[in-house]
Amino acid sequence: MARRTEIAAVYAAGLVQGVALVTFPAASSILTSPDYYGLTSTAYGGLFLPQAIAAISAALAGSRLTTQLGVKRMFVAGLVGDLAAMSLLVASQFFIGEGALPYAMLLLATTSLGIGFGLTVPALNTFAAAFFPAAADRAVLYLNALLGLGTALAPVLVAVFLGLGLWWGLPVVVAVLIAVLIAVSLGLPLLVAGSIRDQAGSERAGLPSRFWVFALFALLYGIVETTIGNWATLYMTGDLGASTTQASIALTAFWGMVTVGRVLFAAIERTFPAANAYRTLPFVAAVAMGLLAILPSGAPASSGILVFALAGLGCSALLPLTISFGQRELVAVGASLAGLLIAFYQMGYGLAAFGIGPLEEHVGLSLTAIYGAVALIALAIGLLSFRVVRNRGAAT
């Protein structure tokens, strides 16, 4: 019974973490609207730089602190970071018009969210693999499917609350759910047998050379996913002239297909092995980004929505499979592996989240051109995927 409660808490946390993660991008129309925060593209993109730095730092520190404090404490600390982020986002609205203060509060909020993500997501992936050791790939995919479901729900919920004139309702709801998860998790054992021993061994031996193949994939994937997800709303409204509602639908389509793809590839793993999906999906993402680059200005919003859905399918299983493949192959790295890979993913996240605004404003590149360039990165990770899955059962 206790283990069932642990599983429920971990998988529920995956769902809530997904909603929290996309709350800021989903609210981009609020953050950039002159009627609310009035952020420029550069200022909006700048929100995600401290998030990425904090997530990288938290993931790297967490991989070491797990040795002394355990996975559970890292998990709960991450939830506290998420709670602080949502609370600061809600509070910032009361200071709109007070100079730089609301932006400073938003920066602190995204920093807290980065800490939450960097500590919580590695712990969630470690728990999922530990709870179901005989089916780790599927367990991690299902966990990340719930995380993806949360990311898909965020723009829908923002649109609903915005329609009610209460855009801040979403972070309030998320904060309440996180507080409940913290209270429940504190009363659970949430043990991962062997993680401390494995981590200590990895510190003595150092990182194996194969780790850097996985790390490079995670970094490049972070660029691709973030370019699509964080800038989808602004691409739809700016380049295609879609309405805010249509832009929210496009973002939902992207994250929704991320979720569907993770569930699908977990369900058909026996007939379509995970390694085959891993080699195929980057090329699907590359095609989608290429299509975004050639859609003409003023194209029907439905075409953009469909392409973002295709992009979501292409991204769907890549990060969770990178983690689960790595956990299976790089056993010497132990419980720290998920945190290390999340750190590299966040490096890519930071490059795309912060770098695109200046490329638009100061270099003069459109999001259409940027999507075309990042399609080449998707092709590169497609080639790299063959290196990642090669001899995946071998210990290195």
N, C-alpha and C positions, 0 to 999 in steps of 0.2 A: 504493500500500500504506500509506504514511504517513497519507494522508487517511482511509482506512478505519479505521485505528487511532484517529485523532482522533475520528471520528464515534462509534466504539464507546465510547471513554472518556467523551465528553460525554453520550451517551444513558444509559450506565451510571450516571454521576453523577446524572442526573435521577432514576433509580429509587432510588438510595441516599439522595438528598436528601429524597425523599418519605417514606421510612421514618423518617429522622431527625426530620423536621418533626413527625410525628404521634406519635412515641414518648411524649412527655409527656402529651398528651390521652388516648392509648390506655392509659396507665398511671394514669389518674385514680383508678381504684378502689384502687390501691396507695397513691397519694399521699394520699388522703383517709381511708384505713382506719386506725382506732385501733391496729390490730395492726402497722402500719408507720409512716408519717410522721404520720398523724392531722391532716392539714390541714383547716381549715374551708373553706367555699365561697369566702370572701373571700381567704383565704391561697392557695388553689389558683388562683383567678383572678389574684391578684397575681403569680404566677409568670410570666405572659405579658406583663405591663407592661414589664419590662426587655427582654424579647425583642422586643417591638414597637418600643421606642425604639431599641434597638441595630440592628434591621433597617432602620429608617428612616434612621438616621444612616449605616449602612454603605452602603446603596443610594445615598444622596445623595453621600457622600464618594467612593464607588466610581465614580460617573458622572463625577466630576472627575479622580480619580486615574488613570482609564483613559487619559487624555490623556498622562500622563507615564510610566505603568508598563505599559500595555497590558492587554488583556482577560485574557490568560493568567495574569498575576500576581494579578489580582483573583479569578480562578477558584480558583487554588491557595490563596490566603489564605482564601477562603471555606471550602474543604474543611478547612483547619486549624482554623477556628472550629468547624465541625461535630465534628471529632475531639475538641476540648477539651470540647464539650458532653456528648458521650457518656461521656467519661472521668470527668467530674465527677459525672454521674448515677450511674455505677457506684460511684464512691468514696463518695458521700454515704451509702449504706446502712450503711457501717461506723461511722457516727457518729450513728445513730438513738438517741435518748435522751440525747444530749449537748447539751441546751438548744437554742439557736437555730442551732447550727452546721450541721446538715443542711439547714435551710431556706436558710441563707446560701449553701451550696454549690449548692442547686437554683437559686437566683436567679442565681448566677454561671454555672451551666450553661445556663439559658435565655437569658442575655445572650450567651453564646458562640454559641448556636444562632441567635440573631437576627443576629449578625454574619455567621455562615456563610450563612444564607439570603439576607441582604441583598446579599452579594457574589456568591454562587454562582449564584442563579437568574437575575439579569440577564445574567450572562456566558453561561449555558447558552442562553438565548433568543437572544442575539446570535450565538453560534456556530451554532445551528440555522438561523437565517435566512441567515447567511453561507455555510454549507455547501451550501444548496439555494436559491439566489436566485430560481430560476424557479418554485419552489413553496414560498414562504416560509410561507404560511398553514398548509399541510399539515405542513411540517417542524416548525413550532412546536407544532401540535396534537399530533403524534406524540410530541414531546419531553415535553410536559406530560401526555400520556397515561401515559408511563412514570413521571413524577413522581406522578401520581394512583394508579398501580398500587402504588407504594411506600407511599403513604398508606393504601391499602386493606389492604396486607399487614401494616402495623404492629399494628393491634389483634388480628389473627389470631395473629401471632407472639407478642404479649404473652400472649394466652390460652394458647398452647401452652407457653411457658416457665413461666407461672404454674402450669399443671397439673403441670409437672415440679418445681415448687418452686424454680425458678430464674428469677424474673421479670426479673432483671438480665441474663439471657442475651442479650436483644435488643440493648441498647446495646453489649454486648461485641462481638457479631457486626457491628453497624454500624460500630463503631470500627475493627475489623480491615479491613473493606471500604474505608472511607475512607482508611486508611493506604496500602492498595494503590493506590487511585486517585491519591493524591498522588504516590507513587513513579512511576507510569506517566506521569502528566501532566507531571511535571518533564522527562521525556525527549522530549516532543512539541513541535513548533513552535507549534501552536494559534494561528495568525495570522488576523487579521480585516483584510483589506485595506481601507484608506480610513477606518477608524474614528477614527484620531487626527485626520485632516484634517476629518472631519465634526464631531467634537466641538469642535475649535477654532472652526469656523465658527459653531456654535450658541452658544458663549460670547460671540462678538462680536455676534451678532444678537439674542440674548435669546430667550426662549421665545415661540413664536407663540400667539396667543389661542386657537386651536383645541386646544392642548395641555390647557387647563384643563377642557375637556369630557371628554377621556379621563381626566384625573386625578380628576375628580369621580366618574366611573363606577367607577374602580378603588377609590376610597375606600369608596363605598357598597357595592360588591360585597364588599369585605373584611369589612364588618359582617355581611352576610348569610351568607357562607360560614362565618365564624368562629362566629357564633351557632349555626349548625347543627352544625358539626364538633366544636368544643371542648366543647360542652355536651350532646352527644347521649347519652353514656354516663350522665351524671347525670340527664338527663330520663327515660331509660328506667328506671333503677333507682328514682328518686324519684317521678316523676309516674305512671308506668305500673306500678310494682312489679315490673319484670322482673328476672331474675337477671343477675349480672355477665356470664355467658356470652352471654345474649341481648342485653345492651347492647353487647357487643363485636361481635356479629353485625350489629347495627343500624349501628354506626359503620363496619364493613367494607362494608355495603351502600351506605352513603352514598359513601364514597371509591371503592368498586368501580364504582358507576355514573358517578362523575366520570370515571373512566378509560374505561369503555365509551363514554360520550358523546363523549369527545374522539376516540377511534378511529373511532367511527361517523360523526361529522360531517366528519372528515378524509377518510374513504373515499367518502362520498356527495357531496363538494363539487361535483362536476360536475353532478349532478342536483338537488341541494338546496344552493344557494350559501351560503357561510359567512355572508353578510349576513342571509339569511333566518333561519338558526339563531340568530344573535345577537339578532335582534328577537323571537324566540319564547321562548327559554329563560328569561329573567327571569320571565315570567308562569307558567311551569311551576314555578319555585322558589317563587313567591308562593302558588300553589295548595297546594303541599306544606306550606309553613309555616302556611297557614291550616288545613290538616287537622291538623297537630300541635297547633294551638291549641284545636281542638274535640274531640280524642280524650278520652274520659272517663277519669278515674282508674281504674286497674285494667283498662283495655282489653287485649285479647290482645296479647302482645308481637309477634306476627306482623304486626299492623296497623301498629305503630310501625316495624317493620323495613321494610315495604313503602313507607311514606311517606318514610322516610329515603332509600330507594333512589330514589324519585321526585325528592326534593330534590337528590340527587347528579346526576341527569340534568339538572335545571334549572341547576345551577351549572357543569356540565362544561366547556363550551367558552368561557365568558365571559372569564375573565382572559387565557388565551393569545391569543384573538382580539383583545382590546383591545390587547395588545402588538403583534401582527402588523399589525393595521390601522394602528396608530400609526406603526410603523416604515415602512410603505409610504407613508403620507400625509405625516407630519412629517419629511421627509428632512433638513431643516436641523438637527434635534436630534441626528441621528446615533446613535452607539453609546451615548449617555447616556440615550436614551429608556426602554429597558427598566428601568434602575435607578431612574429617576424615577417610573415607574408602579408599580414594586414598592414604592417608598417610600410612595406614597399608599395602595396596597393594605394595607400594614402599619399605616398610621394607622387604617384601618378595623378591622384585626385587633386592634389594641391597645384600641380603644374597646369592642369586643365581648368580648374575652377578659378584660379587667380590669373592665369596667363592670357585667357581669351579676351577679357575686357580691354587690356592695353593693346592687344592686337587689333581690336576693332577701332578703338578711339585714337590711337597714336600711329598705327601702321596703316590703317585704312582698309583692313581686310574685313570682308563680310562674313557672317556665320556660314553662308553657303560655301565660300572658299575654304573656310576653316574645316568644315565637315569633309570637304574633298581631300584636304591634306591629311586629316586624321584617318581617312579610309586607308591610306597607305600604311599607317601604324597597325590597323586591323589586319591587313595582309601580312605584315611582319609577324604578328603573334600567331597567325595561322601557320606560318612556316615554323615558328618556334614550338608550336604545339607538338609537332612530330618529335622534337628533341625531348620535350618534357615526358611524353608517354613511352619513350623508348626504354625497354628493359625496366619497366616500372616496378617489377617485383624484386629487382636486385638491391641488395644492401650496399650503400656506398658511403 
